[in-house]
Amino acid sequence: MPKIKTHKGAAARFRVTGGGKIMRMYGNRNNFRRKKRKPVRVKFGRTVPVSASESRTIRGLIQQ
C-alpha cells in the first residue's frame, strides 16, 4: 500500500493550531487593496477558523 500524499495546495492554504483547529486566511486579498476600507484591509491580515462542516475534508487533505 503506497503512502498517502499531502495535498500541497491545501497545505499552503490551511494551518493547524496547537489545539487542533484548522485556520484559513480571507480571500480577495490581492487586487485593489487601496480602494478597500481600512477595517477590511486589517481583516485580511488575520486568520479565521474553518467551518466545522469543511474541517474534516481539509484535515484529510493535509494529513494532520
PDB file of N, CA, C, O and CB in Angstrom:
ATOM      1  N   MET A   1       0.836  -1.177   0.000  1.00  0.00           N
ATOM      2  CA  MET A   1       0.000   0.000   0.000  1.00  0.00           C
ATOM      3  C   MET A   1       0.885   1.247   0.000  1.00  0.00           C
ATOM      4  O   MET A   1       1.708   1.404   0.902  1.00  0.00           O
ATOM      5  CB  MET A   1      -0.954  -0.005   1.215  1.00  0.00           C
ATOM      6  N   PRO A   2       0.740   2.138  -0.988  1.00  0.00           N
ATOM      7  CA  PRO A   2       1.597   3.325  -1.037  1.00  0.00           C
ATOM      8  C   PRO A   2       1.199   4.346   0.028  1.00  0.00           C
ATOM      9  O   PRO A   2       0.088   4.326   0.558  1.00  0.00           O
ATOM     10  CB  PRO A   2       1.533   3.967  -2.425  1.00  0.00           C
ATOM     11  N   LYS A   3       2.128   5.222   0.315  1.00  0.00           N
ATOM     12  CA  LYS A   3       1.849   6.292   1.265  1.00  0.00           C
ATOM     13  C   LYS A   3       0.822   7.263   0.679  1.00  0.00           C
ATOM     14  O   LYS A   3       0.727   7.414  -0.539  1.00  0.00           O
ATOM     15  CB  LYS A   3       3.149   7.038   1.639  1.00  0.00           C
ATOM     16  N   ILE A   4       0.064   7.910   1.542  1.00  0.00           N
ATOM     17  CA  ILE A   4      -0.896   8.917   1.106  1.00  0.00           C
ATOM     18  C   ILE A   4      -0.177  10.251   1.041  1.00  0.00           C
ATOM     19  O   ILE A   4       0.446  10.675   2.014  1.00  0.00           O
ATOM     20  CB  ILE A   4      -2.132   8.987   2.063  1.00  0.00           C
ATOM     21  N   LYS A   5      -0.261  10.909  -0.095  1.00  0.00           N
ATOM     22  CA  LYS A   5       0.447  12.173  -0.272  1.00  0.00           C
ATOM     23  C   LYS A   5      -0.380  13.335   0.259  1.00  0.00           C
ATOM     24  O   LYS A   5      -1.610  13.328   0.199  1.00  0.00           O
ATOM     25  CB  LYS A   5       0.784  12.397  -1.748  1.00  0.00           C
ATOM     26  N   THR A   6       0.326  14.333   0.782  1.00  0.00           N
ATOM     27  CA  THR A   6      -0.310  15.561   1.231  1.00  0.00           C
ATOM     28  C   THR A   6      -0.725  16.382   0.026  1.00  0.00           C
ATOM     29  O   THR A   6       0.030  16.488  -0.941  1.00  0.00           O
ATOM     30  CB  THR A   6       0.632  16.371   2.146  1.00  0.00           C
ATOM     31  N   HIS A   7      -1.912  16.964   0.068  1.00  0.00           N
ATOM     32  CA  HIS A   7      -2.373  17.862  -0.987  1.00  0.00           C
ATOM     33  C   HIS A   7      -1.693  19.210  -0.764  1.00  0.00           C
ATOM     34  O   HIS A   7      -2.056  19.941   0.158  1.00  0.00           O
ATOM     35  CB  HIS A   7      -3.949  18.002  -0.989  1.00  0.00           C
ATOM     36  N   LYS A   8      -0.719  19.541  -1.593  1.00  0.00           N
ATOM     37  CA  LYS A   8       0.122  20.712  -1.357  1.00  0.00           C
ATOM     38  C   LYS A   8      -0.643  22.021  -1.488  1.00  0.00           C
ATOM     39  O   LYS A   8      -0.305  22.995  -0.814  1.00  0.00           O
ATOM     40  CB  LYS A   8       1.283  20.710  -2.315  1.00  0.00           C
ATOM     41  N   GLY A   9      -1.668  22.069  -2.340  1.00  0.00           N
ATOM     42  CA  GLY A   9      -2.477  23.273  -2.433  1.00  0.00           C
ATOM     43  C   GLY A   9      -3.217  23.544  -1.136  1.00  0.00           C
ATOM     44  O   GLY A   9      -3.305  24.690  -0.695  1.00  0.00           O
ATOM     45  N   ALA A  10      -3.749  22.499  -0.527  1.00  0.00           N
ATOM     46  CA  ALA A  10      -4.449  22.658   0.747  1.00  0.00           C
ATOM     47  C   ALA A  10      -3.466  22.947   1.871  1.00  0.00           C
ATOM     48  O   ALA A  10      -3.776  23.724   2.774  1.00  0.00           O
ATOM     49  CB  ALA A  10      -5.268  21.405   1.073  1.00  0.00           C
ATOM     50  N   ALA A  11      -2.289  22.337   1.834  1.00  0.00           N
ATOM     51  CA  ALA A  11      -1.296  22.550   2.886  1.00  0.00           C
ATOM     52  C   ALA A  11      -0.787  23.985   2.891  1.00  0.00           C
ATOM     53  O   ALA A  11      -0.402  24.499   3.941  1.00  0.00           O
ATOM     54  CB  ALA A  11      -0.127  21.587   2.714  1.00  0.00           C
ATOM     55  N   ALA A  12      -0.782  24.639   1.732  1.00  0.00           N
ATOM     56  CA  ALA A  12      -0.333  26.030   1.670  1.00  0.00           C
ATOM     57  C   ALA A  12      -1.419  26.986   2.151  1.00  0.00           C
ATOM     58  O   ALA A  12      -1.104  28.092   2.592  1.00  0.00           O
ATOM     59  CB  ALA A  12       0.084  26.390   0.244  1.00  0.00           C
ATOM     60  N   ARG A  13      -2.679  26.592   2.078  1.00  0.00           N
ATOM     61  CA  ARG A  13      -3.773  27.497   2.411  1.00  0.00           C
ATOM     62  C   ARG A  13      -4.282  27.361   3.830  1.00  0.00           C
ATOM     63  O   ARG A  13      -4.919  28.284   4.338  1.00  0.00           O
ATOM     64  CB  ARG A  13      -4.895  27.280   1.476  1.00  0.00           C
ATOM     65  N   PHE A  14      -4.025  26.245   4.487  1.00  0.00           N
ATOM     66  CA  PHE A  14      -4.576  25.996   5.813  1.00  0.00           C
ATOM     67  C   PHE A  14      -3.464  25.644   6.784  1.00  0.00           C
ATOM     68  O   PHE A  14      -2.461  25.036   6.409  1.00  0.00           O
ATOM     69  CB  PHE A  14      -5.622  24.875   5.766  1.00  0.00           C
ATOM     70  N   ARG A  15      -3.660  26.039   8.055  1.00  0.00           N
ATOM     71  CA  ARG A  15      -2.716  25.723   9.119  1.00  0.00           C
ATOM     72  C   ARG A  15      -3.476  25.084  10.270  1.00  0.00           C
ATOM     73  O   ARG A  15      -4.633  25.424  10.517  1.00  0.00           O
ATOM     74  CB  ARG A  15      -1.953  26.993   9.592  1.00  0.00           C
ATOM     75  N   VAL A  16      -2.836  24.168  10.968  1.00  0.00           N
ATOM     76  CA  VAL A  16      -3.445  23.531  12.127  1.00  0.00           C
ATOM     77  C   VAL A  16      -2.815  24.130  13.380  1.00  0.00           C
ATOM     78  O   VAL A  16      -1.591  24.175  13.503  1.00  0.00           O
ATOM     79  CB  VAL A  16      -3.261  21.976  12.088  1.00  0.00           C
ATOM     80  N   THR A  17      -3.651  24.591  14.310  1.00  0.00           N
ATOM     81  CA  THR A  17      -3.156  25.181  15.538  1.00  0.00           C
ATOM     82  C   THR A  17      -2.740  24.079  16.507  1.00  0.00           C
ATOM     83  O   THR A  17      -2.941  22.893  16.246  1.00  0.00           O
ATOM     84  CB  THR A  17      -4.222  26.094  16.172  1.00  0.00           C
ATOM     85  N   GLY A  18      -2.164  24.488  17.615  1.00  0.00           N
ATOM     86  CA  GLY A  18      -1.763  23.526  18.626  1.00  0.00           C
ATOM     87  C   GLY A  18      -2.942  22.794  19.230  1.00  0.00           C
ATOM     88  O   GLY A  18      -2.818  21.642  19.645  1.00  0.00           O
ATOM     89  N   GLY A  19      -4.088  23.460  19.280  1.00  0.00           N
ATOM     90  CA  GLY A  19      -5.293  22.841  19.821  1.00  0.00           C
ATOM     91  C   GLY A  19      -6.042  21.986  18.824  1.00  0.00           C
ATOM     92  O   GLY A  19      -7.034  21.348  19.176  1.00  0.00           O
ATOM     93  N   GLY A  20      -5.576  21.962  17.568  1.00  0.00           N
ATOM     94  CA  GLY A  20      -6.200  21.117  16.561  1.00  0.00           C
ATOM     95  C   GLY A  20      -7.170  21.817  15.631  1.00  0.00           C
ATOM     96  O   GLY A  20      -7.732  21.182  14.738  1.00  0.00           O
ATOM     97  N   LYS A  21      -7.383  23.135  15.823  1.00  0.00           N
ATOM     98  CA  LYS A  21      -8.287  23.864  14.925  1.00  0.00           C
ATOM     99  C   LYS A  21      -7.581  24.125  13.602  1.00  0.00           C
ATOM    100  O   LYS A  21      -6.365  24.310  13.561  1.00  0.00           O
ATOM    101  CB  LYS A  21      -8.758  25.203  15.567  1.00  0.00           C
ATOM    102  N   ILE A  22      -8.357  24.138  12.521  1.00  0.00           N
ATOM    103  CA  ILE A  22      -7.818  24.445  11.200  1.00  0.00           C
ATOM    104  C   ILE A  22      -8.147  25.897  10.903  1.00  0.00           C
ATOM    105  O   ILE A  22      -9.307  26.303  10.964  1.00  0.00           O
ATOM    106  CB  ILE A  22      -8.398  23.489  10.095  1.00  0.00           C
ATOM    107  N   MET A  23      -7.123  26.679  10.582  1.00  0.00           N
ATOM    108  CA  MET A  23      -7.289  28.100  10.343  1.00  0.00           C
ATOM    109  C   MET A  23      -7.052  28.392   8.870  1.00  0.00           C
ATOM    110  O   MET A  23      -6.278  27.705   8.203  1.00  0.00           O
ATOM    111  CB  MET A  23      -6.331  28.923  11.229  1.00  0.00           C
ATOM    112  N   ARG A  24      -7.734  29.430   8.367  1.00  0.00           N
ATOM    113  CA  ARG A  24      -7.600  29.855   6.984  1.00  0.00           C
ATOM    114  C   ARG A  24      -7.479  31.366   6.946  1.00  0.00           C
ATOM    115  O   ARG A  24      -7.783  32.046   7.926  1.00  0.00           O
ATOM    116  CB  ARG A  24      -8.797  29.373   6.130  1.00  0.00           C
ATOM    117  N   MET A  25      -7.032  31.894   5.803  1.00  0.00           N
ATOM    118  CA  MET A  25      -6.992  33.334   5.590  1.00  0.00           C
ATOM    119  C   MET A  25      -8.231  33.735   4.799  1.00  0.00           C
ATOM    120  O   MET A  25      -8.885  32.889   4.188  1.00  0.00           O
ATOM    121  CB  MET A  25      -5.686  33.763   4.848  1.00  0.00           C
ATOM    122  N   TYR A  26      -8.552  35.021   4.811  1.00  0.00           N
ATOM    123  CA  TYR A  26      -9.635  35.534   3.994  1.00  0.00           C
ATOM    124  C   TYR A  26      -9.209  35.546   2.529  1.00  0.00           C
ATOM    125  O   TYR A  26      -8.018  35.606   2.223  1.00  0.00           O
ATOM    126  CB  TYR A  26     -10.049  36.946   4.457  1.00  0.00           C
ATOM    127  N   GLY A  27     -10.184  35.489   1.629  1.00  0.00           N
ATOM    128  CA  GLY A  27      -9.911  35.582   0.210  1.00  0.00           C
ATOM    129  C   GLY A  27      -9.947  37.016  -0.282  1.00  0.00           C
ATOM    130  O   GLY A  27     -10.138  37.940   0.507  1.00  0.00           O
ATOM    131  N   ASN A  28      -9.767  37.207  -1.574  1.00  0.00           N
ATOM    132  CA  ASN A  28      -9.833  38.515  -2.236  1.00  0.00           C
ATOM    133  C   ASN A  28      -8.821  39.508  -1.673  1.00  0.00           C
ATOM    134  O   ASN A  28      -9.142  40.682  -1.489  1.00  0.00           O
ATOM    135  CB  ASN A  28     -11.230  39.089  -2.107  1.00  0.00           C
ATOM    136  N   ARG A  29      -7.614  39.049  -1.402  1.00  0.00           N
ATOM    137  CA  ARG A  29      -6.615  39.912  -0.775  1.00  0.00           C
ATOM    138  C   ARG A  29      -5.659  40.532  -1.772  1.00  0.00           C
ATOM    139  O   ARG A  29      -4.866  41.391  -1.385  1.00  0.00           O
ATOM    140  CB  ARG A  29      -5.836  39.137   0.239  1.00  0.00           C
ATOM    141  N   ASN A  30      -5.692  40.146  -3.025  1.00  0.00           N
ATOM    142  CA  ASN A  30      -4.618  40.518  -3.930  1.00  0.00           C
ATOM    143  C   ASN A  30      -4.826  41.834  -4.659  1.00  0.00           C
ATOM    144  O   ASN A  30      -3.902  42.645  -4.725  1.00  0.00           O
ATOM    145  CB  ASN A  30      -4.432  39.452  -4.918  1.00  0.00           C
ATOM    146  N   ASN A  31      -5.995  42.065  -5.200  1.00  0.00           N
ATOM    147  CA  ASN A  31      -6.182  43.207  -6.090  1.00  0.00           C
ATOM    148  C   ASN A  31      -6.988  44.316  -5.429  1.00  0.00           C
ATOM    149  O   ASN A  31      -7.848  44.069  -4.583  1.00  0.00           O
ATOM    150  CB  ASN A  31      -6.868  42.765  -7.370  1.00  0.00           C
ATOM    151  N   PHE A  32      -6.683  45.557  -5.842  1.00  0.00           N
ATOM    152  CA  PHE A  32      -7.454  46.737  -5.450  1.00  0.00           C
ATOM    153  C   PHE A  32      -7.481  46.934  -3.946  1.00  0.00           C
ATOM    154  O   PHE A  32      -8.531  47.223  -3.371  1.00  0.00           O
ATOM    155  CB  PHE A  32      -8.866  46.631  -5.970  1.00  0.00           C
ATOM    156  N   ARG A  33      -6.346  46.781  -3.315  1.00  0.00           N
ATOM    157  CA  ARG A  33      -6.295  46.959  -1.867  1.00  0.00           C
ATOM    158  C   ARG A  33      -6.460  48.422  -1.482  1.00  0.00           C
ATOM    159  O   ARG A  33      -6.970  48.708  -0.399  1.00  0.00           O
ATOM    160  CB  ARG A  33      -4.982  46.421  -1.314  1.00  0.00           C
ATOM    161  N   ARG A  34      -6.047  49.354  -2.332  1.00  0.00           N
ATOM    162  CA  ARG A  34      -6.127  50.782  -2.000  1.00  0.00           C
ATOM    163  C   ARG A  34      -7.569  51.234  -1.841  1.00  0.00           C
ATOM    164  O   ARG A  34      -7.862  52.112  -1.029  1.00  0.00           O
ATOM    165  CB  ARG A  34      -5.437  51.619  -3.075  1.00  0.00           C
ATOM    166  N   LYS A  35      -8.471  50.640  -2.613  1.00  0.00           N
ATOM    167  CA  LYS A  35      -9.864  51.057  -2.589  1.00  0.00           C
ATOM    168  C   LYS A  35     -10.613  50.564  -1.362  1.00  0.00           C
ATOM    169  O   LYS A  35     -11.617  51.153  -0.960  1.00  0.00           O
ATOM    170  CB  LYS A  35     -10.556  50.574  -3.822  1.00  0.00           C
ATOM    171  N   LYS A  36     -10.131  49.496  -0.776  1.00  0.00           N
ATOM    172  CA  LYS A  36     -10.889  48.868   0.288  1.00  0.00           C
ATOM    173  C   LYS A  36     -10.814  49.693   1.580  1.00  0.00           C
ATOM    174  O   LYS A  36      -9.842  50.413   1.808  1.00  0.00           O
ATOM    175  CB  LYS A  36     -10.377  47.447   0.532  1.00  0.00           C
ATOM    176  N   ARG A  37     -11.824  49.583   2.402  1.00  0.00           N
ATOM    177  CA  ARG A  37     -11.867  50.297   3.660  1.00  0.00           C
ATOM    178  C   ARG A  37     -10.803  49.750   4.607  1.00  0.00           C
ATOM    179  O   ARG A  37     -10.386  48.598   4.491  1.00  0.00           O
ATOM    180  CB  ARG A  37     -13.261  50.194   4.291  1.00  0.00           C
ATOM    181  N   LYS A  38     -10.378  50.577   5.530  1.00  0.00           N
ATOM    182  CA  LYS A  38      -9.319  50.192   6.467  1.00  0.00           C
ATOM    183  C   LYS A  38      -9.689  48.956   7.294  1.00  0.00           C
ATOM    184  O   LYS A  38      -8.841  48.076   7.443  1.00  0.00           O
ATOM    185  CB  LYS A  38      -9.006  51.355   7.398  1.00  0.00           C
ATOM    186  N   PRO A  39     -10.910  48.837   7.843  1.00  0.00           N
ATOM    187  CA  PRO A  39     -11.228  47.627   8.600  1.00  0.00           C
ATOM    188  C   PRO A  39     -11.165  46.359   7.757  1.00  0.00           C
ATOM    189  O   PRO A  39     -10.815  45.288   8.254  1.00  0.00           O
ATOM    190  CB  PRO A  39     -12.598  47.755   9.208  1.00  0.00           C
ATOM    191  N   VAL A  40     -11.503  46.486   6.490  1.00  0.00           N
ATOM    192  CA  VAL A  40     -11.452  45.318   5.602  1.00  0.00           C
ATOM    193  C   VAL A  40     -10.008  44.909   5.375  1.00  0.00           C
ATOM    194  O   VAL A  40      -9.690  43.719   5.373  1.00  0.00           O
ATOM    195  CB  VAL A  40     -12.146  45.615   4.249  1.00  0.00           C
ATOM    196  N   ARG A  41      -9.131  45.887   5.183  1.00  0.00           N
ATOM    197  CA  ARG A  41      -7.714  45.574   4.965  1.00  0.00           C
ATOM    198  C   ARG A  41      -7.082  44.973   6.202  1.00  0.00           C
ATOM    199  O   ARG A  41      -6.224  44.097   6.096  1.00  0.00           O
ATOM    200  CB  ARG A  41      -6.949  46.824   4.553  1.00  0.00           C
ATOM    201  N   VAL A  42      -7.493  45.430   7.372  1.00  0.00           N
ATOM    202  CA  VAL A  42      -6.966  44.852   8.616  1.00  0.00           C
ATOM    203  C   VAL A  42      -7.442  43.404   8.756  1.00  0.00           C
ATOM    204  O   VAL A  42      -6.693  42.535   9.203  1.00  0.00           O
ATOM    205  CB  VAL A  42      -7.412  45.695   9.851  1.00  0.00           C
ATOM    206  N   LYS A  43      -8.678  43.161   8.375  1.00  0.00           N
ATOM    207  CA  LYS A  43      -9.247  41.813   8.472  1.00  0.00           C
ATOM    208  C   LYS A  43      -8.482  40.818   7.607  1.00  0.00           C
ATOM    209  O   LYS A  43      -8.376  39.643   7.959  1.00  0.00           O
ATOM    210  CB  LYS A  43     -10.720  41.828   8.063  1.00  0.00           C
ATOM    211  N   PHE A  44      -7.948  41.280   6.479  1.00  0.00           N
ATOM    212  CA  PHE A  44      -7.231  40.381   5.577  1.00  0.00           C
ATOM    213  C   PHE A  44      -5.962  39.824   6.205  1.00  0.00           C
ATOM    214  O   PHE A  44      -5.477  38.780   5.768  1.00  0.00           O
ATOM    215  CB  PHE A  44      -6.888  41.101   4.294  1.00  0.00           C
ATOM    216  N   GLY A  45      -5.417  40.480   7.203  1.00  0.00           N
ATOM    217  CA  GLY A  45      -4.191  40.001   7.828  1.00  0.00           C
ATOM    218  C   GLY A  45      -4.405  38.941   8.878  1.00  0.00           C
ATOM    219  O   GLY A  45      -3.436  38.374   9.383  1.00  0.00           O
ATOM    220  N   ARG A  46      -5.652  38.655   9.223  1.00  0.00           N
ATOM    221  CA  ARG A  46      -5.943  37.717  10.297  1.00  0.00           C
ATOM    222  C   ARG A  46      -6.361  36.359   9.745  1.00  0.00           C
ATOM    223  O   ARG A  46      -6.750  36.226   8.584  1.00  0.00           O
ATOM    224  CB  ARG A  46      -7.035  38.273  11.203  1.00  0.00           C
ATOM    225  N   THR A  47      -6.269  35.367  10.603  1.00  0.00           N
ATOM    226  CA  THR A  47      -6.756  34.039  10.240  1.00  0.00           C
ATOM    227  C   THR A  47      -8.060  33.782  10.978  1.00  0.00           C
ATOM    228  O   THR A  47      -8.283  34.302  12.071  1.00  0.00           O
ATOM    229  CB  THR A  47      -5.703  32.937  10.571  1.00  0.00           C
ATOM    230  N   VAL A  48      -8.914  32.977  10.369  1.00  0.00           N
ATOM    231  CA  VAL A  48     -10.199  32.621  10.969  1.00  0.00           C
ATOM    232  C   VAL A  48     -10.338  31.105  10.918  1.00  0.00           C
ATOM    233  O   VAL A  48      -9.784  30.466  10.023  1.00  0.00           O
ATOM    234  CB  VAL A  48     -11.394  33.326  10.231  1.00  0.00           C
ATOM    235  N   PRO A  49     -11.065  30.523  11.859  1.00  0.00           N
ATOM    236  CA  PRO A  49     -11.233  29.064  11.824  1.00  0.00           C
ATOM    237  C   PRO A  49     -12.122  28.626  10.676  1.00  0.00           C
ATOM    238  O   PRO A  49     -13.036  29.342  10.266  1.00  0.00           O
ATOM    239  CB  PRO A  49     -11.815  28.567  13.137  1.00  0.00           C
ATOM    240  N   VAL A  50     -11.839  27.446  10.171  1.00  0.00           N
ATOM    241  CA  VAL A  50     -12.636  26.841   9.097  1.00  0.00           C
ATOM    242  C   VAL A  50     -13.929  26.319   9.712  1.00  0.00           C
ATOM    243  O   VAL A  50     -13.944  25.906  10.871  1.00  0.00           O
ATOM    244  CB  VAL A  50     -11.847  25.683   8.368  1.00  0.00           C
ATOM    245  N   SER A  51     -15.004  26.337   8.946  1.00  0.00           N
ATOM    246  CA  SER A  51     -16.277  25.834   9.452  1.00  0.00           C
ATOM    247  C   SER A  51     -16.175  24.338   9.761  1.00  0.00           C
ATOM    248  O   SER A  51     -15.378  23.615   9.164  1.00  0.00           O
ATOM    249  CB  SER A  51     -17.405  26.099   8.434  1.00  0.00           C
ATOM    250  N   ALA A  52     -16.988  23.906  10.691  1.00  0.00           N
ATOM    251  CA  ALA A  52     -16.938  22.519  11.151  1.00  0.00           C
ATOM    252  C   ALA A  52     -17.277  21.541  10.037  1.00  0.00           C
ATOM    253  O   ALA A  52     -16.762  20.423  10.015  1.00  0.00           O
ATOM    254  CB  ALA A  52     -17.890  22.318  12.317  1.00  0.00           C
ATOM    255  N   SER A  53     -18.145  21.953   9.105  1.00  0.00           N
ATOM    256  CA  SER A  53     -18.547  21.037   8.038  1.00  0.00           C
ATOM    257  C   SER A  53     -17.419  20.783   7.043  1.00  0.00           C
ATOM    258  O   SER A  53     -17.382  19.729   6.407  1.00  0.00           O
ATOM    259  CB  SER A  53     -19.757  21.589   7.308  1.00  0.00           C
ATOM    260  N   GLU A  54     -16.498  21.737   6.901  1.00  0.00           N
ATOM    261  CA  GLU A  54     -15.396  21.566   5.955  1.00  0.00           C
ATOM    262  C   GLU A  54     -14.114  21.071   6.607  1.00  0.00           C
ATOM    263  O   GLU A  54     -13.198  20.635   5.909  1.00  0.00           O
ATOM    264  CB  GLU A  54     -15.125  22.861   5.256  1.00  0.00           C
ATOM    265  N   SER A  55     -14.034  21.131   7.923  1.00  0.00           N
ATOM    266  CA  SER A  55     -12.768  20.817   8.586  1.00  0.00           C
ATOM    267  C   SER A  55     -12.368  19.355   8.408  1.00  0.00           C
ATOM    268  O   SER A  55     -11.178  19.053   8.313  1.00  0.00           O
ATOM    269  CB  SER A  55     -12.861  21.143  10.063  1.00  0.00           C
ATOM    270  N   ARG A  56     -13.334  18.449   8.362  1.00  0.00           N
ATOM    271  CA  ARG A  56     -12.992  17.030   8.204  1.00  0.00           C
ATOM    272  C   ARG A  56     -12.376  16.766   6.825  1.00  0.00           C
ATOM    273  O   ARG A  56     -11.414  16.008   6.706  1.00  0.00           O
ATOM    274  CB  ARG A  56     -14.246  16.149   8.404  1.00  0.00           C
ATOM    275  N   THR A  57     -12.932  17.391   5.795  1.00  0.00           N
ATOM    276  CA  THR A  57     -12.393  17.238   4.444  1.00  0.00           C
ATOM    277  C   THR A  57     -10.991  17.794   4.348  1.00  0.00           C
ATOM    278  O   THR A  57     -10.108  17.159   3.773  1.00  0.00           O
ATOM    279  CB  THR A  57     -13.291  17.924   3.430  1.00  0.00           C
ATOM    280  N   ILE A  58     -10.775  18.969   4.902  1.00  0.00           N
ATOM    281  CA  ILE A  58      -9.467  19.615   4.832  1.00  0.00           C
ATOM    282  C   ILE A  58      -8.452  18.838   5.641  1.00  0.00           C
ATOM    283  O   ILE A  58      -7.301  18.705   5.225  1.00  0.00           O
ATOM    284  CB  ILE A  58      -9.545  21.059   5.329  1.00  0.00           C
ATOM    285  N   ARG A  59      -8.857  18.324   6.789  1.00  0.00           N
ATOM    286  CA  ARG A  59      -7.936  17.524   7.609  1.00  0.00           C
ATOM    287  C   ARG A  59      -7.468  16.286   6.850  1.00  0.00           C
ATOM    288  O   ARG A  59      -6.320  15.867   6.997  1.00  0.00           O
ATOM    289  CB  ARG A  59      -8.611  17.109   8.931  1.00  0.00           C
ATOM    290  N   GLY A  60      -8.341  15.705   6.047  1.00  0.00           N
ATOM    291  CA  GLY A  60      -7.951  14.553   5.241  1.00  0.00           C
ATOM    292  C   GLY A  60      -6.974  14.924   4.141  1.00  0.00           C
ATOM    293  O   GLY A  60      -6.118  14.119   3.775  1.00  0.00           O
ATOM    294  N   LEU A  61      -7.092  16.141   3.608  1.00  0.00           N
ATOM    295  CA  LEU A  61      -6.184  16.563   2.550  1.00  0.00           C
ATOM    296  C   LEU A  61      -4.790  16.880   3.073  1.00  0.00           C
ATOM    297  O   LEU A  61      -3.793  16.586   2.413  1.00  0.00           O
ATOM    298  CB  LEU A  61      -6.746  17.768   1.842  1.00  0.00           C
ATOM    299  N   ILE A  62      -4.720  17.481   4.258  1.00  0.00           N
ATOM    300  CA  ILE A  62      -3.402  17.879   4.756  1.00  0.00           C
ATOM    301  C   ILE A  62      -2.797  16.840   5.696  1.00  0.00           C
ATOM    302  O   ILE A  62      -1.674  17.018   6.170  1.00  0.00           O
ATOM    303  CB  ILE A  62      -3.501  19.214   5.468  1.00  0.00           C
ATOM    304  N   GLN A  63      -3.516  15.770   5.969  1.00  0.00           N
ATOM    305  CA  GLN A  63      -2.977  14.636   6.729  1.00  0.00           C
ATOM    306  C   GLN A  63      -2.505  15.032   8.119  1.00  0.00           C
ATOM    307  O   GLN A  63      -1.411  14.646   8.532  1.00  0.00           O
ATOM    308  CB  GLN A  63      -1.832  14.006   5.973  1.00  0.00           C
ATOM    309  N   GLN A  64      -3.304  15.787   8.838  1.00  0.00           N
ATOM    310  CA  GLN A  64      -2.924  16.170  10.205  1.00  0.00           C
ATOM    311  C   GLN A  64      -3.930  15.610  11.167  1.00  0.00           C
ATOM    312  O   GLN A  64      -3.806  15.811  12.376  1.00  0.00           O
ATOM    313  CB  GLN A  64      -2.826  17.704  10.360  1.00  0.00           C
TER     314      GLN A  64
END
